Amino acid sequence: MKSATIQLETLTCPSCMQKIENALKSLEGIDKDSVNVLFNSSKAKLNFNEDEVSIEEIESAINKLGYDVIKSKVK
């Protein structure tokens, strides 16, 4: 399991946060209990299985919602 911290563009409303959280939880290979979108710092934190989903796919899912990913850090 890898853990990712994704810096997003500034989130303007709590419903944005909810949309991103739901999109991430719907992806295969993501530990749903680990998904946490932080409104104040505009970050998404999650754990994922690299064999099932890549960080690029995760970023792409966020981009498809219309939010920009500024950078991702994977440990």
C-alpha positions in Angstrom: 0.0 0.0 0.0 1.3 3.4 -0.9 0.1 6.7 0.6 -0.5 9.8 -1.4 -0.9 13.4 -0.6 -2.3 15.4 -3.5 -2.2 19.2 -3.4 -5.2 20.6 -5.2 -6.2 24.0 -6.4 -7.9 26.0 -3.7 -11.3 24.4 -2.9 -14.0 27.0 -2.7 -16.9 25.0 -1.2 -17.5 21.9 1.0 -19.5 20.3 -1.8 -16.3 20.4 -4.0 -14.6 18.4 -1.2 -17.5 15.9 -1.2 -17.3 15.4 -5.0 -13.6 14.7 -4.9 -13.9 12.4 -2.0 -16.7 10.4 -3.7 -14.8 10.2 -7.0 -11.7 8.8 -5.2 -13.7 6.3 -3.2 -15.2 5.0 -6.4 -11.8 4.1 -7.9 -10.6 0.5 -7.7 -7.5 -0.1 -5.6 -8.1 2.8 -3.2 -8.5 2.2 0.6 -11.9 3.9 1.0 -11.4 4.4 4.7 -8.2 6.3 4.1 -9.6 8.9 1.8 -9.6 12.3 3.4 -10.1 15.6 1.5 -8.9 18.6 3.6 -10.9 21.7 2.8 -8.7 24.3 4.5 -5.4 23.1 3.0 -6.9 21.9 -0.3 -5.3 18.5 0.0 -6.4 15.0 -0.6 -4.8 12.2 1.4 -5.3 8.5 0.7 -3.8 5.1 0.6 -3.9 3.0 -2.6 -2.7 -0.3 -4.1 -0.2 0.5 -6.9 -1.0 -2.8 -8.5 -4.6 -1.8 -9.1 -4.4 2.0 -9.7 -1.7 4.5 -10.5 -1.2 8.0 -9.1 -1.8 9.3 -12.7 -5.2 7.6 -12.8 -6.1 9.1 -9.4 -5.0 12.6 -10.6 -7.0 12.1 -13.8 -10.2 11.3 -11.8 -9.8 14.6 -10.0 -9.0 16.5 -13.2 -12.2 15.0 -14.8 -14.2 16.7 -12.1 -12.7 20.1 -13.1 -10.2 20.5 -10.3 -6.5 21.0 -11.0 -3.9 18.8 -9.3 -0.9 21.0 -8.4 1.4 18.2 -7.2 1.3 14.7 -5.7 3.6 13.1 -3.2 3.6 9.3 -2.9 5.3 7.4 -0.2 
